[in-house]
Amino acid sequence: MGDLKDPRLMYLKAFLFLVAGTVSVAALFVRSPTVETAFLLGVAVWSFCRLYYFMFYVIEKYVDSQYRFDGIPSFLLYLIRRRRS
């Protein structure tokens, strides 16, 4: 399968991520409708977003200009290779 190039499909993919995340959060909140659950879900979403930003932007711009983000598995391989050297 090649790279996604059609902007309409990219927007569709983003929308589907939004739907999947919203449904997941709603389902968890329905199971446990407390302020604590809402807070923890918010912290989890925020934290994972910041981690993703770190993996693809901070490393490339501020830590290692040779690194090019190609997904989470490539970041994990980058960490493993960096640790070995």
Secondary structure as GFF3:
##gff-version 3
##sequence-region A 1 85
A	DSSP	alpha_helix	7	31	.	.	.	ID=ss1
A	DSSP	alpha_helix	35	53	.	.	.	ID=ss2
A	DSSP	pi_helix	54	63	.	.	.	ID=ss3
A	DSSP	alpha_helix	72	84	.	.	.	ID=ss4
###
